[in-house]
Amino acid sequence: MPVPVRRLTAAAALGIALALPGAAPQPAAATTFTWATANDILGLDPHANNHGVTNAMKSNLYEPLVRRDADGSLKPALAGRWETPSPTVWRFHLVRGVRFHGGQPFTADDVAMSLQRVRQNDMAYTVASIAAARVIDDHTIEFDTRGPNPILLQDLTLFFIMSRAWVEGNNAMAVARAGQPGAATAFAQVNANGTGSFRLTERAADERTVLVPNPEYRERLDTGITRAVFRPVSAAPTRVAALLSRELDLMYHVPLQDVPRVQGAQGVRLVQGPTARTIYLAMDTSRAESLEAPGTPNPMLDVRVRRAMYQAIDMSTIRRVVLRDSTTAAGLPIAPAIGGFVAEFNGRLPFDPEAARRLLAEAGQPNFRVALGCPNNRYVNDEAICQSVVAMLQRVGIGARLDAMPFTRFLARGNAREFQFWLLGWTPGNFDMTNPARELLGEGSFNWGGFRDERMQALATEIGNISPEEPRRQELARQYWARFTELLPMIPLHQEPQVFAVRDTVADFQLRVQEDLELRGVRMRPAR
């Protein structure tokens, strides 16, 4: 699905988001909305942990200058309008009269502080092209970019703004990623003070996160929610049982094997659609030694081994048996909805076990050992996919084994570079190929395998400086993906489906192309 970002102009934006703050209407009766997914958020700090469920929760509490709507289009948020005085200068005019949940007035100084703070952690990619900021007055700020960045607005949709007074008053300038020492108790990870449409009232890690509407939010949101409770429930049967027993109003992901049962339940409907997330396998292409056999060379340094692993995987069987034909096989690590997608390179290499064995023999690695690091509570049937991949690799002689774990531990180990081969899913935060080019294949924090290629880096830099409307950009994207298919630093698998189960207590629920759940897209039925 194309993302209608490029036609949004500053002039059009001006009329959308200049509403003055006012009390949000409250429904006549208290209505609690309770929803669950398999894993908890990784904390409340808006500048830490680039993780889909976590980012969705942040968007209820905090706001960026520009936000992404459910259909992928851009809308003004804390910036009412903007202009570009030069190709490397962006001037943002901030919405007036906004206050943080704690009562602090929102000003350009908060944006400048947030820019400084976000650079510490893995949300830094959202502002990577910004070299400097200038506060013009309380409601005007300018960004100098390192070069022309025609998609800066898309980058900024996950750059959330915090209160300088709150951050400094609580000694919370340091940003701690989940899994780092002290992160679990860091002030901004367990408390929140944004300008968003909901406020935090309770946070109990791995149990619940409770929000209530922000009565001073400047937009009128007819959600009908007076209290929202997020519950992480790791076991899929328990999630389904909680939905069917009316403990939940909504759950995701619905286990594919339970879809018929959920469809047949009274008072429950399925809401499903495609996503922009690609599930892929990645390999360490920089470490000299094998993790499984220290003292021996890392076999995945050889592109013939990487190609052999690719051709040993029968994705059509995984789609049919594990994913029940609910997904689309992928040859690129980005979906068709992402800027820079080139359909020509989205076809997969053919499944060919004999070719895989020949390539392994040519590389002198006919039976090396490798562990597949895999989350077991994040993606649709993630551990089952990994089990299938391990069995397929074993059939061509590779001594593969499964190393599955909960997603929080998986992330901590990945960040510590404890995997040589792993499964991960990725939705580009800016809906453009420049995001995975940086975060997965460049200097970003999720390039756990240390992959580097000067040609791909140069192409990515040039692509980032060209407007999406220019034909040359797509030609450069074509060259980038041609090089990717030559080097195979990762093995794309499929575009993940999203399947939500929604009770009849919910009148309306908006699927987002970026997945997960944002409370502004929910509308409850009046309590009886």
C-alpha positions as CSV (number, residue, x, y, z in Angstrom):
1,M,0.0,0.0,0.0
2,P,1.5,3.3,-1.0
3,V,2.2,5.7,1.9
4,P,0.7,9.1,1.0
5,V,3.4,11.2,2.7
6,R,4.8,13.3,-0.1
7,R,1.7,15.3,-1.0
8,L,1.2,16.7,2.6
9,T,2.3,20.3,2.5
10,A,3.0,22.7,5.3
11,A,0.1,24.9,4.1
12,A,-2.3,21.9,4.3
13,A,-0.9,21.0,7.7
14,L,-1.7,24.4,9.1
15,G,-5.4,23.9,9.1
16,I,-5.3,20.5,10.7
17,A,-3.6,21.0,14.1
18,L,-4.1,24.5,15.5
19,A,-7.0,23.6,17.7
20,L,-6.7,25.2,21.1
21,P,-6.5,23.0,24.2
22,G,-9.8,22.0,25.7
23,A,-11.3,19.5,28.0
24,A,-11.9,16.2,26.2
25,P,-15.5,15.0,26.4
26,Q,-16.0,12.2,28.9
27,P,-18.4,9.3,28.3
28,A,-21.4,9.1,30.6
29,A,-20.3,5.8,32.2
30,A,-16.9,4.5,33.1
31,T,-15.6,2.2,30.3
32,T,-12.4,0.2,30.8
33,F,-10.6,-1.0,27.7
34,T,-8.2,-4.0,28.3
35,W,-5.9,-5.3,25.7
36,A,-3.1,-7.9,25.6
37,T,-0.2,-9.1,23.5
38,A,2.5,-11.6,24.0
39,N,5.3,-9.4,25.3
40,D,5.4,-6.4,27.6
41,I,6.7,-3.0,26.6
42,L,10.4,-2.5,27.3
43,G,9.8,0.6,29.4
44,L,8.3,4.1,29.2
45,D,11.3,6.2,28.2
46,P,10.4,7.7,24.8
47,H,14.0,7.8,23.8
48,A,14.9,4.2,24.5
49,N,14.1,0.8,22.9
50,N,13.1,0.9,19.2
51,H,10.4,-1.8,19.6
52,G,7.0,-1.9,18.0
53,V,4.8,-2.6,21.1
54,T,6.9,-0.1,23.1
55,N,6.7,2.6,20.4
56,A,2.9,2.2,20.2
57,M,2.6,2.7,24.0
58,K,4.8,5.8,23.8
59,S,2.5,7.3,21.2
60,N,-0.3,7.3,23.7
61,L,1.7,9.2,26.2
62,Y,4.1,11.3,24.2
63,E,3.9,13.2,20.9
64,P,6.3,13.9,18.1
65,L,6.4,17.1,16.0
66,V,4.7,15.1,13.2
67,R,2.8,11.8,13.6
68,R,1.9,9.0,11.4
69,D,-1.8,8.2,11.0
70,A,-3.3,4.7,10.8
71,D,-3.1,4.7,7.0
72,G,0.5,5.8,7.0
73,S,0.0,9.4,6.1
74,L,1.6,12.2,8.0
75,K,-0.3,14.6,10.2
76,P,0.8,17.6,12.3
77,A,1.3,16.9,16.0
78,L,3.3,19.3,18.2
79,A,4.3,21.2,15.1
80,G,1.3,23.0,13.5
81,R,3.2,24.0,10.4
82,W,6.7,24.1,8.9
83,E,8.8,25.4,6.0
84,T,12.2,24.9,4.5
85,P,14.0,28.2,4.1
86,S,16.9,26.3,2.4
87,P,17.5,22.6,1.5
88,T,19.3,22.1,4.8
89,V,17.2,24.2,7.1
90,W,13.7,23.2,8.5
91,R,11.7,25.7,10.5
92,F,8.9,24.3,12.7
93,H,6.1,26.4,14.2
94,L,4.9,24.7,17.4
95,V,1.3,24.5,18.5
96,R,0.6,27.0,21.3
97,G,-1.1,26.4,24.6
98,V,0.0,22.8,25.0
99,R,1.0,21.5,28.4
100,F,2.7,18.4,29.6
101,H,0.7,16.0,31.9
102,G,2.6,17.5,34.8
103,G,1.4,21.0,33.9
104,Q,4.7,22.3,32.4
105,P,4.1,24.5,29.3
106,F,5.5,23.0,26.0
107,T,8.1,25.2,24.3
108,A,10.8,25.0,21.7
109,D,13.3,24.5,24.5
110,D,11.7,21.1,25.2
111,V,12.3,20.1,21.6
112,A,16.0,21.2,21.8
113,M,16.5,19.2,25.0
114,S,14.8,16.2,23.5
115,L,17.0,16.3,20.5
116,Q,20.1,16.2,22.7
117,R,18.7,13.4,24.8
118,V,17.5,11.1,22.1
119,R,20.9,10.9,20.5
120,Q,22.1,8.6,23.4
121,N,20.1,5.5,22.4
122,D,18.7,3.4,19.7
123,M,15.9,6.0,18.8
124,A,18.8,8.3,17.7
125,Y,18.1,7.2,14.1
126,T,15.0,9.5,14.1
127,V,17.3,12.6,14.2
128,A,20.4,11.2,12.6
129,S,20.4,13.8,9.8
130,I,20.0,16.8,12.2
131,A,23.3,18.6,12.8
132,A,22.1,21.4,15.1
133,A,19.0,23.1,16.5
134,R,18.2,26.8,17.0
135,V,15.5,28.0,19.3
136,I,14.1,31.1,17.6
137,D,11.4,31.8,20.2
138,D,9.2,29.8,22.5
139,H,7.2,28.4,19.6
140,T,9.7,28.3,16.8
141,I,12.7,26.1,16.3
142,E,15.0,25.4,13.3
143,F,16.9,22.3,12.5
144,D,20.1,22.3,10.4
145,T,20.5,19.0,8.5
146,R,23.9,17.6,7.5
147,G,22.7,17.6,3.9
148,P,19.4,17.8,2.1
149,N,16.9,15.4,3.7
150,P,13.6,15.5,1.9
151,I,12.1,12.8,4.1
152,L,12.9,14.4,7.4
153,L,9.2,14.6,8.4
154,Q,9.0,10.8,8.0
155,D,12.1,10.4,10.3
156,L,10.6,12.6,13.0
157,T,7.4,10.5,13.5
158,L,9.0,8.6,16.4
159,F,11.0,11.5,17.8
160,F,9.0,12.1,21.0
161,I,9.2,15.3,23.0
162,M,9.8,15.4,26.7
163,S,9.7,18.3,29.2
164,R,13.1,19.8,30.0
165,A,11.9,20.8,33.5
166,W,10.7,17.3,34.3
167,V,13.8,15.6,32.9
168,E,16.2,17.9,34.7
169,G,14.1,18.0,37.9
170,N,14.2,14.2,38.1
171,N,17.8,13.8,37.1
172,A,16.6,11.8,34.1
173,M,18.8,13.0,31.3
174,A,20.6,9.7,30.9
175,V,18.8,7.1,28.7
176,A,18.9,3.4,29.6
177,R,18.0,0.7,27.2
178,A,16.1,-2.4,28.5
179,G,18.6,-4.9,29.7
180,Q,21.3,-2.4,30.7
181,P,22.2,-2.0,34.4
182,G,19.7,0.2,36.2
183,A,17.3,0.4,33.2
184,A,14.4,-1.4,35.0
185,T,14.3,1.4,37.7
186,A,15.4,4.4,35.7
187,F,13.0,7.3,36.4
188,A,11.9,7.8,32.8
189,Q,11.4,4.1,32.3
190,V,8.8,3.8,35.1
191,N,7.3,7.2,34.9
192,A,5.9,9.3,32.1
193,N,5.1,13.0,31.4
194,G,4.2,13.7,27.9
195,T,1.6,15.8,26.0
196,G,-0.2,12.8,24.5
197,S,-3.9,11.9,24.6
198,F,-3.5,9.6,27.6
199,R,-1.8,9.8,30.9
200,L,0.0,7.1,32.9
201,T,-1.6,6.1,36.3
202,E,0.2,2.8,36.9
203,R,3.1,0.8,35.6
204,A,3.9,-2.8,36.9
205,A,6.5,-4.4,34.6
206,D,5.3,-7.7,33.1
207,E,1.9,-7.2,34.7
208,R,0.0,-4.1,33.5
209,T,0.3,-0.6,32.3
210,V,-2.7,1.6,33.1
211,L,-3.6,4.9,31.4
212,V,-6.5,7.4,31.6
213,P,-7.5,10.1,29.1
214,N,-5.7,13.4,29.2
215,P,-8.6,15.9,29.9
216,E,-6.5,18.8,28.5
217,Y,-5.7,17.2,25.2
218,R,-6.3,19.7,22.4
219,E,-8.0,17.2,20.0
220,R,-11.5,15.8,20.5
221,L,-11.0,12.0,20.6
222,D,-14.3,10.0,20.7
223,T,-12.8,6.8,22.1
224,G,-15.3,6.2,24.9
225,I,-12.4,5.0,27.1
226,T,-12.2,6.2,30.7
227,R,-9.4,3.7,31.7
228,A,-7.1,1.6,29.5
229,V,-5.2,-1.4,30.8
230,F,-2.5,-3.1,28.8
231,R,-1.6,-6.7,30.0
232,P,1.3,-8.7,28.6
233,V,0.3,-12.4,28.4
234,S,3.1,-14.5,27.0
235,A,1.2,-17.8,26.6
236,A,-1.1,-17.8,23.5
237,P,-3.7,-20.2,25.0
238,T,-4.0,-18.0,28.1
239,R,-4.5,-14.9,25.9
240,V,-7.2,-16.6,23.9
241,A,-8.9,-17.9,27.0
242,A,-8.9,-14.4,28.6
243,L,-10.5,-13.0,25.4
244,L,-13.2,-15.7,25.3
245,S,-14.0,-15.2,29.0
246,R,-14.4,-11.5,28.5
247,E,-11.3,-10.5,30.6
248,L,-10.0,-8.8,27.4
249,D,-11.6,-6.5,24.9
250,L,-8.8,-7.0,22.3
251,M,-5.8,-9.3,21.8
252,Y,-3.1,-9.8,19.3
253,H,-1.5,-11.7,17.7
254,V,-4.2,-14.4,17.4
255,P,-2.4,-17.7,17.1
256,L,-3.0,-18.9,13.5
257,Q,-4.1,-22.3,14.7
258,D,-6.8,-20.6,16.9
259,V,-8.3,-18.5,14.2
260,P,-11.2,-20.8,13.4
261,R,-12.1,-21.1,17.1
262,V,-11.9,-17.4,17.7
263,Q,-13.9,-16.7,14.5
264,G,-16.7,-19.0,15.8
265,A,-16.9,-17.4,19.3
266,Q,-19.9,-15.4,20.1
267,G,-19.3,-11.6,20.4
268,V,-15.8,-11.8,18.9
269,R,-14.6,-10.7,15.4
270,L,-11.3,-10.8,13.7
271,V,-9.6,-7.7,12.3
272,Q,-6.7,-8.5,10.1
273,G,-4.6,-7.2,7.3
274,P,-1.1,-6.9,5.8
275,T,1.8,-5.2,7.6
276,A,5.0,-3.4,6.7
277,R,7.1,-5.7,8.9
278,T,9.5,-8.1,7.3
279,I,10.7,-11.2,9.2
280,Y,14.3,-12.1,8.3
281,L,17.3,-14.2,9.3
282,A,20.6,-12.4,9.7
283,M,24.2,-13.5,10.1
284,D,27.3,-12.2,11.7
285,T,29.5,-11.2,8.7
286,S,32.3,-9.5,10.7
287,R,33.4,-11.8,13.6
288,A,36.5,-13.8,12.7
289,E,35.8,-16.9,14.8
290,S,32.8,-19.2,15.1
291,L,30.8,-18.8,18.3
292,E,29.9,-22.5,18.3
293,A,33.4,-23.7,17.6
294,P,35.9,-21.2,19.0
295,G,39.3,-21.3,17.3
296,T,37.7,-22.1,13.9
297,P,36.8,-19.4,11.2
298,N,33.3,-17.9,11.2
299,P,31.7,-19.8,8.2
300,M,29.3,-16.9,7.5
301,L,32.1,-14.6,6.3
302,D,31.8,-16.6,3.0
303,V,29.0,-15.5,0.8
304,R,28.7,-19.0,-0.6
305,V,27.8,-20.2,2.9
306,R,25.2,-17.5,3.2
307,R,23.7,-18.4,-0.1
308,A,23.7,-22.1,0.8
309,M,21.8,-21.3,4.0
310,Y,19.3,-19.3,2.0
311,Q,18.7,-22.0,-0.6
312,A,18.3,-24.7,2.1
313,I,15.2,-22.9,3.4
314,D,11.9,-24.0,1.9
315,M,9.8,-20.9,2.5
316,S,6.8,-22.2,0.6
317,T,6.5,-25.0,3.1
318,I,6.9,-22.7,6.1
319,R,4.2,-20.4,4.6
320,R,1.8,-23.3,4.1
321,V,2.4,-25.4,7.3
322,V,3.7,-22.9,9.9
323,L,2.0,-19.7,8.7
324,R,-1.2,-21.3,7.2
325,D,-0.9,-19.3,4.0
326,S,-1.5,-16.1,5.9
327,T,1.7,-14.3,4.8
328,T,3.7,-13.2,1.7
329,A,7.1,-14.6,1.0
330,A,9.8,-11.9,0.7
331,G,13.1,-11.5,-1.1
332,L,13.8,-8.0,0.3
333,P,14.0,-6.9,3.9
334,I,11.4,-4.2,3.2
335,A,7.7,-4.5,2.2
336,P,6.0,-3.0,-0.8
337,A,4.6,-0.1,1.3
338,I,8.1,1.1,2.1
339,G,9.8,3.8,0.0
340,G,12.6,2.4,-2.1
341,F,10.9,-1.0,-2.6
342,V,12.0,-2.6,-6.0
343,A,9.7,-5.5,-7.0
344,E,12.3,-6.9,-9.4
345,F,14.4,-8.0,-6.4
346,N,11.6,-9.3,-4.2
347,G,11.7,-12.8,-5.6
348,R,13.4,-15.3,-3.5
349,L,16.3,-17.5,-4.5
350,P,15.0,-21.0,-5.4
351,F,14.8,-23.6,-2.7
352,D,17.5,-26.1,-3.8
353,P,19.1,-28.4,-1.1
354,E,21.5,-29.9,-3.7
355,A,22.8,-26.5,-4.6
356,A,23.2,-25.7,-0.9
357,R,25.3,-28.8,-0.4
358,R,27.5,-27.9,-3.4
359,L,28.1,-24.4,-2.1
360,L,28.9,-25.6,1.4
361,A,31.5,-28.0,-0.1
362,E,33.0,-25.3,-2.3
363,A,33.4,-23.1,0.7
364,G,35.0,-25.9,2.7
365,Q,32.2,-25.8,5.3
366,P,30.1,-28.9,4.6
367,N,29.0,-29.4,8.2
368,F,29.7,-26.5,10.5
369,R,27.7,-25.8,13.7
370,V,25.6,-22.8,14.3
371,A,22.9,-21.7,16.8
372,L,19.8,-19.9,15.7
373,G,18.9,-17.2,18.2
374,C,15.1,-16.8,18.2
375,P,12.4,-14.9,20.1
376,N,9.5,-17.1,21.2
377,N,6.9,-14.5,22.1
378,R,7.2,-11.6,19.7
379,Y,6.2,-12.5,16.1
380,V,3.6,-14.7,14.6
381,N,4.7,-18.3,15.2
382,D,8.3,-17.1,15.6
383,E,9.7,-20.2,17.4
384,A,7.9,-22.5,15.0
385,I,9.5,-20.8,12.1
386,C,12.9,-21.1,13.7
387,Q,12.3,-24.8,14.4
388,S,11.5,-25.3,10.7
389,V,14.6,-23.4,9.6
390,V,16.9,-25.5,12.0
391,A,15.5,-28.7,10.6
392,M,16.0,-27.6,7.0
393,L,19.6,-26.5,7.6
394,Q,20.3,-29.9,9.3
395,R,19.1,-31.7,6.1
396,V,21.9,-30.1,4.1
397,G,24.5,-31.0,6.6
398,I,24.7,-27.9,8.8
399,G,24.8,-28.6,12.5
400,A,22.1,-26.1,13.4
401,R,20.4,-25.9,16.8
402,L,17.6,-23.7,18.2
403,D,18.3,-21.1,20.9
404,A,14.8,-19.7,21.7
405,M,13.9,-17.2,24.5
406,P,11.6,-14.4,25.5
407,F,11.9,-11.3,23.5
408,T,13.4,-9.1,26.3
409,R,16.2,-11.5,26.9
410,F,16.6,-12.0,23.1
411,L,17.1,-8.2,22.6
412,A,19.6,-8.0,25.5
413,R,21.7,-10.8,24.0
414,G,21.5,-9.4,20.5
415,N,22.7,-6.0,21.7
416,A,25.6,-7.8,23.4
417,R,26.4,-9.5,20.1
418,E,25.9,-13.0,21.5
419,F,24.3,-14.3,18.3
420,Q,26.0,-15.4,15.1
421,F,22.7,-16.2,13.4
422,W,19.2,-14.9,14.4
423,L,15.6,-14.2,13.5
424,L,14.2,-10.7,13.8
425,G,11.4,-8.6,12.4
426,W,11.6,-5.0,11.2
427,T,9.1,-2.2,10.3
428,P,11.1,0.8,9.1
429,G,10.1,3.7,11.4
430,N,10.2,6.3,8.6
431,F,8.6,3.9,6.1
432,D,11.6,4.4,3.8
433,M,14.5,2.1,2.9
434,T,17.0,4.5,4.4
435,N,15.9,3.2,7.8
436,P,17.0,-0.4,7.4
437,A,19.9,0.7,5.3
438,R,21.1,2.5,8.4
439,E,19.7,0.4,11.3
440,L,20.2,-3.1,10.0
441,L,22.9,-2.8,7.3
442,G,24.8,0.3,8.3
443,E,25.9,2.0,11.5
444,G,22.6,1.4,13.4
445,S,22.1,-0.3,16.7
446,F,20.4,-3.4,15.2
447,N,23.3,-4.3,12.8
448,W,24.3,-7.0,15.3
449,G,26.4,-8.8,12.8
450,G,28.6,-5.9,11.9
451,F,27.8,-6.0,8.2
452,R,29.6,-3.2,6.2
453,D,29.7,-2.6,2.4
454,E,31.1,0.7,1.2
455,R,29.1,0.6,-2.1
456,M,25.8,0.1,-0.3
457,Q,26.7,2.8,2.3
458,A,27.4,5.3,-0.5
459,L,24.2,4.5,-2.3
460,A,22.2,4.8,0.9
461,T,23.7,8.2,1.6
462,E,22.9,9.4,-1.9
463,I,19.3,8.0,-1.7
464,G,18.7,9.8,1.5
465,N,19.6,13.2,-0.1
466,I,17.1,12.8,-3.0
467,S,13.4,13.5,-3.0
468,P,11.1,10.4,-3.2
469,E,9.5,11.9,-6.3
470,E,12.7,12.0,-8.4
471,P,13.1,9.0,-10.7
472,R,16.9,8.8,-10.0
473,R,16.1,7.8,-6.4
474,Q,14.4,4.6,-7.5
475,E,17.3,3.8,-9.9
476,L,19.7,4.1,-7.0
477,A,17.5,1.9,-4.9
478,R,17.6,-0.7,-7.6
479,Q,21.4,-0.6,-7.5
480,Y,21.3,-0.9,-3.7
481,W,19.1,-4.0,-3.7
482,A,21.1,-5.5,-6.6
483,R,24.2,-5.3,-4.4
484,F,22.2,-6.7,-1.4
485,T,21.2,-9.8,-3.4
486,E,24.8,-10.3,-4.5
487,L,26.2,-10.2,-0.9
488,L,23.2,-11.7,1.0
489,P,23.9,-10.3,4.5
490,M,20.5,-11.5,5.6
491,I,17.8,-13.9,4.4
492,P,14.4,-12.3,4.1
493,L,11.5,-14.6,4.9
494,H,8.1,-13.0,4.7
495,Q,5.9,-10.0,5.4
496,E,4.1,-10.7,8.7
497,P,0.3,-10.6,8.9
498,Q,-1.5,-8.8,11.7
499,V,-4.5,-10.6,13.2
500,F,-6.4,-9.0,16.1
501,A,-9.4,-10.5,18.0
502,V,-11.9,-7.8,19.1
503,R,-14.8,-8.2,21.4
504,D,-18.2,-6.6,20.8
505,T,-17.4,-4.2,23.6
506,V,-15.4,-2.4,20.9
507,A,-17.4,-0.5,18.3
508,D,-14.5,0.3,16.0
509,F,-10.8,-0.4,15.8
510,Q,-8.3,0.9,13.3
511,L,-5.6,-1.3,11.9
512,R,-2.3,0.7,11.5
513,V,0.1,-0.1,8.7
514,Q,2.8,0.2,11.3
515,E,1.0,-2.4,13.4
516,D,0.4,-2.7,17.2
517,L,-2.3,-0.5,18.9
518,E,-2.8,3.2,19.4
519,L,-5.6,4.1,21.7
520,R,-6.8,7.0,19.5
521,G,-7.8,4.3,17.0
522,V,-10.2,2.5,19.4
523,R,-13.9,3.4,19.9
524,M,-15.8,1.6,22.7
525,R,-19.5,0.9,22.8
526,P,-21.3,2.8,25.5
527,A,-21.4,0.8,28.8
528,R,-24.7,-0.8,29.4
